[in-house]
Amino acid sequence: MTEPNNQIDNKTRSADQGTITAAIEVLEGRSKKGIFARLMPFLGPAFIASIAYVDPGNFATNIQGGAQFGYLLLWVILASNLTAMLVQSLAAKLGIATGKNLAELMRDHYPEWARYIMWIMMEIVAMATDLAEFLGAALGLYLLMPTLFGWLSNLTGLPVLLLPAVLMGIVTFLVLSLERGGFRPLELLISSFVGLIALSYIIETILDRPDLGLIAYHAIVPQFSGTESILLAVGILGATVMPHAIFLHSGLMQGRVVTRDPKQLRRLFRFEVIDVGIAMGIAGLVNMAMLIMSASTFHQHGLTQVGSIEEAHKTLEPLLGSAASFIFAISLLASGLSSSAVGTMAGQIMMQGFVHWNIPVWLRRGLTMLPAFIVIGMQFDPTRTLVLSQVVLSFGLPFAIIPLVVYTSRKELMGVLTNHRFTTILASLIAMVIVALNFFLLYQTFWGGGK
């Protein structure tokens, strides 16, 4: 067992000294650069956290929502995204103000038995997260080359997704190895993946030729169409905020730029709010674009029962051409690969925070891949597995979002960055709504006949 932060911080500071120095110059008011150049050293952490909001689990939900109800539930995605912005801002603020991540603070304030239970629970959440994302990456790679992987499956007798999964595992190891060079290379790579996913859906939207008037209307006017649309809206809202993204974002900010000066702390948080606004704004637009693509392609052609990722990919080609299905697979691959790497990072932060264990990243990656290989080996339905993994995440969410709101409201912990009363009230209401929706989602899944 090792104390987690000292080794990582020293290595990170050496590798990323240029970024840290530029950030400190801005905070101290010494930078003479332009506005964009002054902002650049602070961009990155929210882009890594935002991957949780465009992971493969979102693909199935958004595709189903658009196919069944057209543009009707766009407002739900917009409301979800605004909620996510607030929650991720609080997570970032916690790391900035305390110098600790959420798991470390829970370790400090919980009895020993409780923190070990929390650690085990969050490890299960991390594995469920990784299962969804790793499956999505493997599925994306398979959809790009179905003939090749189908032939290899017939030749070897192995499940068709097994070889893509092995290749994705190797690539994820390579992505995670960038951490050795400090935080900046990995931030730039993950941000590039976010950009690639966004670009893919810009192209998809152009190919779809959606009704812009209907999009604008349904983005701001709340509406439902029967019980099924309410259940789907609950699914979208309830699975909006991911527990691992909260732990991760607080961890990314805790030692990135260190200052204890009250004025600089406020300025640092303002820059991080901009980072969150840009990154989560892009993630929200991508989610809306997913639903728009599904609505303008499938719903408009009467294909209201397209409920799986494979169906969506297969149906896109005759409707929009091979380019559309290719771009869809590329976006799924980028989403799965990047979110799988980020999920491993989140798991490491949670382990270090709760129990101060620091295991090699290759070992953690290998352990978290095991459930995905079991699912693939037993040839379970990938989309159904993605949905079930989201249920596990829903169960873990209250244990992240409630402590987040409590800690960011404490003056003795947060100092000058303590939540304003309005922020605390708003965050508490949002937390209660999200928790209630997640429990409702769990009820529907296990007892209410929900999918």
C-alpha positions in Angstrom: 0.0 0.0 0.0 1.2 3.5 -0.8 0.0 7.0 -0.2 -1.4 7.8 -3.6 -0.9 11.5 -4.2 2.7 12.3 -3.7 4.2 10.0 -6.4 1.6 11.0 -9.0 1.8 14.7 -8.2 5.6 14.8 -8.4 5.6 12.9 -11.8 2.8 15.1 -13.1 4.4 18.3 -12.1 7.7 17.4 -13.8 5.9 16.4 -17.1 3.4 19.3 -17.2 5.4 22.1 -15.8 4.8 24.3 -18.8 1.0 24.1 -18.4 1.2 24.6 -14.6 3.5 27.6 -14.9 1.2 29.2 -17.5 -1.8 28.6 -15.3 -0.1 30.2 -12.3 0.9 33.2 -14.3 -2.8 33.7 -15.3 -4.0 33.2 -11.7 -1.5 35.8 -10.4 -2.4 38.3 -13.1 1.1 38.2 -14.7 0.1 36.7 -18.1 0.2 39.0 -21.1 -1.4 36.5 -23.5 -4.7 36.8 -25.3 -8.0 35.5 -23.8 -7.9 32.1 -25.5 -4.2 31.5 -24.7 -4.9 32.3 -21.0 -7.8 29.9 -21.0 -5.9 27.0 -22.6 -3.9 25.8 -19.5 -7.2 25.2 -17.6 -9.0 23.2 -20.3 -8.9 19.4 -20.1 -10.2 17.9 -16.9 -13.9 18.5 -17.8 -13.3 17.0 -21.2 -12.0 13.8 -19.6 -15.1 13.7 -17.3 -17.4 14.5 -20.2 -16.6 11.2 -21.8 -18.9 9.6 -19.2 -21.8 11.4 -20.8 -21.2 10.2 -24.4 -20.3 6.6 -23.5 -21.9 3.6 -25.4 -24.7 3.4 -22.8 -26.0 6.7 -24.1 -26.1 5.4 -27.7 -28.8 2.8 -27.0 -31.0 5.1 -24.9 -30.8 8.0 -27.3 -31.4 5.8 -30.4 -34.4 4.2 -28.7 -35.8 7.6 -27.7 -35.5 9.1 -31.1 -36.9 6.0 -33.0 -39.9 5.7 -30.8 -40.9 9.3 -30.1 -39.1 11.5 -32.7 -37.9 14.8 -31.3 -40.3 14.7 -28.4 -37.7 14.0 -25.6 -35.0 16.5 -26.7 -35.9 18.7 -23.8 -35.1 15.9 -21.4 -31.5 15.7 -22.8 -31.2 19.5 -22.5 -32.4 19.4 -18.9 -30.1 16.4 -18.1 -27.1 18.3 -19.5 -27.7 21.4 -17.4 -27.9 19.1 -14.4 -24.7 17.5 -15.3 -22.9 20.8 -15.6 -23.9 21.8 -12.1 -22.8 18.4 -10.6 -19.5 18.3 -12.4 -18.8 21.9 -11.4 -19.3 20.9 -7.8 -17.0 17.9 -8.2 -14.3 20.1 -9.7 -14.8 22.7 -6.9 -14.3 20.0 -4.3 -10.9 19.0 -5.6 -9.8 22.6 -6.0 -10.8 23.8 -2.5 -9.8 20.8 -0.4 -6.9 19.3 -2.4 -8.6 15.9 -2.0 -10.9 13.9 -4.1 -14.3 12.7 -3.1 -13.2 9.2 -2.1 -10.4 10.6 0.2 -12.9 12.9 1.9 -15.3 10.0 2.4 -12.4 8.0 3.9 -11.7 10.9 6.3 -15.2 11.3 7.5 -16.6 7.7 7.4 -15.9 4.9 10.0 -13.6 2.2 8.8 -16.3 -0.4 8.1 -18.3 2.1 6.1 -15.5 3.2 3.8 -14.6 -0.5 3.0 -18.3 -1.1 2.1 -18.2 2.1 0.0 -15.0 1.0 -1.7 -16.4 -2.4 -2.6 -19.6 -0.8 -3.9 -17.7 1.7 -6.0 -15.4 -1.1 -7.4 -18.6 -2.9 -8.6 -19.7 0.4 -10.1 -16.3 0.8 -11.8 -16.6 -2.7 -13.3 -20.1 -2.0 -14.5 -18.9 1.2 -16.1 -16.0 -0.5 -17.8 -18.2 -3.4 -19.0 -20.5 -0.9 -20.9 -17.6 1.0 -22.3 -15.4 -1.9 -23.3 -18.4 -3.7 -24.9 -19.2 -0.5 -26.8 -15.6 -0.2 -28.1 -15.5 -3.9 -29.2 -18.9 -3.5 -30.9 -17.8 -0.3 -32.7 -14.7 -2.1 -34.0 -16.7 -5.1 -35.1 -19.2 -2.9 -36.9 -16.4 -1.3 -38.9 -15.2 -4.7 -40.2 -18.0 -7.2 -39.7 -17.0 -9.4 -42.6 -13.4 -9.8 -41.4 -14.4 -10.6 -37.8 -17.2 -12.8 -38.9 -14.8 -14.8 -41.0 -12.3 -15.1 -38.1 -15.1 -16.2 -35.8 -16.1 -18.9 -38.2 -12.5 -20.0 -38.7 -11.7 -20.2 -34.9 -15.1 -21.0 -33.5 -14.7 -18.1 -31.0 -17.5 -15.5 -30.3 -17.5 -12.8 -33.0 -16.8 -10.0 -30.5 -13.9 -11.7 -28.7 -11.1 -10.6 -31.1 -12.3 -7.0 -31.3 -12.4 -7.0 -27.5 -8.8 -8.3 -27.3 -7.7 -5.6 -29.7 -9.5 -2.9 -27.8 -7.9 -4.1 -24.6 -4.5 -3.7 -26.1 -5.3 -0.2 -27.5 -6.7 0.9 -24.1 -3.4 -0.1 -22.4 -1.6 2.1 -24.9 -3.9 5.0 -24.2 -3.4 4.7 -20.5 0.3 4.5 -20.9 0.1 8.2 -21.8 -0.4 9.0 -18.1 3.4 8.4 -17.6 3.9 11.6 -19.6 1.8 13.6 -17.2 -1.8 14.8 -17.4 -1.6 16.9 -20.5 -1.0 14.2 -23.2 -3.9 12.2 -22.0 -6.2 15.2 -21.7 -5.3 16.2 -25.3 -6.0 12.6 -26.6 -9.3 12.3 -24.8 -10.3 15.8 -25.9 -9.5 14.7 -29.5 -11.8 11.7 -29.0 -14.6 14.0 -27.8 -14.0 16.2 -30.9 -14.1 13.1 -33.2 -17.4 12.0 -31.7 -18.8 15.5 -32.1 -17.6 15.7 -35.7 -19.2 12.4 -36.5 -22.6 13.6 -35.3 -22.3 16.9 -37.1 -21.8 14.9 -40.3 -24.7 12.5 -39.3 -27.0 15.5 -38.7 -26.1 17.0 -42.1 -26.9 13.7 -43.8 -30.2 13.4 -41.9 -31.5 16.8 -42.9 -33.6 17.1 -39.8 -36.5 19.6 -39.2 -34.8 22.5 -37.4 -38.1 24.1 -36.4 -39.2 20.9 -34.6 -35.8 20.5 -33.0 -36.0 24.1 -31.5 -39.5 23.5 -30.3 -39.0 20.2 -28.6 -35.7 21.3 -27.1 -37.5 23.8 -24.9 -41.1 22.6 -24.6 -41.6 19.7 -22.1 -44.0 17.1 -23.5 -44.8 13.4 -23.2 -46.7 10.9 -25.3 -48.0 8.2 -23.1 -46.5 6.1 -20.3 -43.7 4.6 -22.4 -42.3 8.1 -23.2 -42.3 9.0 -19.5 -40.4 5.8 -18.6 -37.8 6.5 -21.3 -37.5 10.1 -20.1 -36.9 8.8 -16.6 -34.2 6.5 -18.0 -32.5 9.4 -19.7 -32.7 11.7 -16.7 -31.9 9.0 -14.1 -28.8 7.8 -15.9 -27.5 11.3 -16.6 -24.9 11.7 -13.9 -22.5 8.8 -13.5 -20.9 8.2 -10.1 -17.5 7.5 -11.5 -17.4 10.9 -13.3 -17.9 12.7 -9.9 -15.0 10.8 -8.3 -12.9 11.3 -11.4 -13.4 15.0 -11.8 -12.7 15.8 -8.2 -9.5 13.7 -8.5 -8.4 15.4 -11.7 -8.6 18.8 -10.1 -7.1 18.1 -6.6 -3.5 18.5 -7.6 -3.5 20.0 -11.1 -2.9 23.6 -10.1 -2.4 24.1 -6.4 -3.0 27.5 -4.7 -4.4 28.5 -1.3 -4.8 32.2 -2.1 -8.5 33.0 -1.8 -8.6 35.3 -4.8 -6.7 32.8 -7.0 -9.0 29.9 -5.8 -12.0 31.8 -7.0 -10.3 32.6 -10.3 -9.2 29.0 -10.8 -12.8 27.8 -10.2 -14.2 30.3 -12.7 -11.8 28.9 -15.3 -12.9 25.4 -14.5 -16.6 26.4 -14.8 -15.7 27.5 -18.4 -14.0 24.1 -18.9 -17.1 22.4 -17.7 -19.4 24.6 -19.8 -17.5 23.9 -23.0 -16.9 20.1 -22.4 -20.4 19.3 -21.1 -22.0 21.6 -23.7 -20.3 19.5 -26.4 -21.4 16.3 -24.7 -25.0 17.6 -24.5 -25.0 18.5 -28.2 -23.7 15.0 -29.1 -26.5 13.4 -27.1 -29.1 15.6 -28.8 -27.5 14.8 -32.2 -27.8 11.1 -31.4 -31.5 11.5 -30.7 -32.0 13.8 -33.7 -30.3 11.3 -36.0 -32.5 8.5 -34.8 -35.7 10.7 -35.0 -35.1 12.1 -38.5 -33.9 8.7 -39.9 -35.8 5.9 -38.1 -38.9 7.6 -36.7 -39.6 9.5 -40.0 -39.5 6.2 -41.9 -41.8 4.5 -39.5 -39.0 2.4 -37.9 -40.1 3.0 -34.3 -38.7 -0.3 -32.9 -35.0 0.2 -33.6 -33.8 -0.6 -30.1 -30.3 -1.8 -30.4 -27.0 -0.4 -31.6 -26.5 -3.1 -34.2 -30.0 -2.5 -35.6 -29.3 1.2 -35.8 -26.0 0.6 -37.7 -27.6 -1.9 -40.1 -30.6 0.3 -40.8 -28.6 3.5 -41.4 -26.9 2.2 -44.6 -30.0 1.7 -46.8 -31.6 4.9 -45.5 -28.6 7.3 -45.6 -25.8 5.4 -47.4 -22.7 3.5 -46.3 -20.9 6.7 -45.2 -23.5 7.2 -42.4 -23.2 3.7 -41.0 -19.4 4.0 -41.2 -19.4 7.3 -39.3 -21.7 5.9 -36.7 -19.3 2.9 -36.1 -16.4 5.3 -35.8 -18.2 7.4 -33.2 -19.1 4.3 -31.2 -15.5 3.1 -31.4 -14.1 6.5 -30.2 -16.7 6.6 -27.4 -16.0 3.1 -26.2 -12.2 3.4 -26.3 -11.9 6.7 -24.6 -14.6 6.0 -22.0 -13.0 2.7 -21.2 -9.6 4.3 -20.5 -11.3 7.0 -18.4 -13.3 4.4 -16.5 -10.0 2.7 -15.5 -8.6 6.1 -14.3 -11.8 6.7 -12.2 -11.4 3.2 -10.6 -7.8 3.9 -9.7 -8.8 7.2 -8.0 -11.6 5.5 -6.0 -9.3 2.7 -4.9 -6.5 5.1 -3.9 -9.0 7.4 -2.1 -10.9 4.8 -0.1 -8.2 2.4 0.9 -4.9 4.1 -0.2 -4.0 1.2 -2.4 -2.1 2.0 -5.6 -2.0 -1.0 -8.0 -0.4 -1.0 -11.4 -2.7 0.3 -14.1 -2.2 -2.8 -16.3 -3.4 -5.0 -13.4 -6.5 -2.8 -12.8 -7.2 -2.7 -16.5 -7.0 -6.5 -16.7 -9.3 -7.0 -13.8 -11.9 -4.6 -15.0 -11.9 -6.2 -18.5 -12.8 -9.6 -17.0 -16.5 -9.1 -16.8 -16.6 -7.9 -20.5 -14.7 -11.0 -21.6 -17.1 -13.2 -19.6 -20.2 -11.5 -21.2 -18.6 -11.8 -24.7 -17.6 -15.4 -24.1 -21.1 -16.4 -23.1 -22.5 -14.4 -26.0 -24.9 -12.2 -24.1 -26.8 -9.6 -26.1 -24.5 -6.5 -26.0 -27.2 -3.8 -26.0 -29.1 -5.6 -23.2 -25.9 -5.8 -21.2 -25.3 -2.1 -21.7 -28.7 -1.4 -20.3 -28.2 -3.7 -17.2 -24.8 -2.0 -16.6 -26.6 1.3 -16.4 -28.8 -0.1 -13.7 -25.8 -0.9 -11.6 -24.5 2.7 -12.1 -27.9 4.0 -11.0 -27.7 2.0 -7.8 -24.3 3.6 -7.0 -25.2 7.2 -7.8 -26.7 8.2 -4.4 -23.5 7.3 -2.6 -21.6 9.8 -4.8 -23.9 12.7 -5.3 -25.2 13.1 -1.7 -21.8 13.3 -0.1 -20.7 15.7 -2.9 -23.5 18.2 -2.1 -22.9 17.8 1.7 -19.1 18.4 1.5 -19.3 21.3 -0.9 -21.7 23.0 1.5 -19.3 22.8 4.5 -17.3 26.0 5.2 -14.6 24.3 7.2 -13.8 22.1 4.1 -14.4 24.5 1.2 -13.3 27.9 2.6 -14.0 30.7 0.1 -15.5 28.2 -2.4 -18.3 27.0 -0.1 -21.6 26.7 -2.0 -23.9 29.7 -1.8 -27.2 29.0 -0.1 -29.0 29.0 -3.5 -26.4 26.6 -5.0 -26.9 24.2 -2.0 -30.7 24.3 -2.3 -30.6 23.8 -6.0 -28.0 21.0 -5.9 -30.0 19.3 -3.0 -33.2 19.4 -5.0 -31.4 18.0 -8.1 -29.7 15.3 -6.1 -33.1 14.2 -4.6 -34.7 14.2 -8.1 -31.8 12.2 -9.6 -31.8 9.7 -6.7 -35.6 9.3 -6.9 -35.5 8.8 -10.7 -32.7 6.2 -10.3 -34.7 4.2 -7.7 -37.7 4.4 -10.0 -35.6 3.1 -12.8 -34.4 0.3 -10.6 -38.0 -0.5 -9.7 -39.1 -0.5 -13.3 -36.2 -2.7 -14.3 -36.8 -5.4 -11.7 -40.5 -5.2 -10.8 -42.3 -2.9 -13.2 -41.6 -4.7 -16.4 -39.2 -1.9 -17.6 -36.4 -2.7 -20.0 
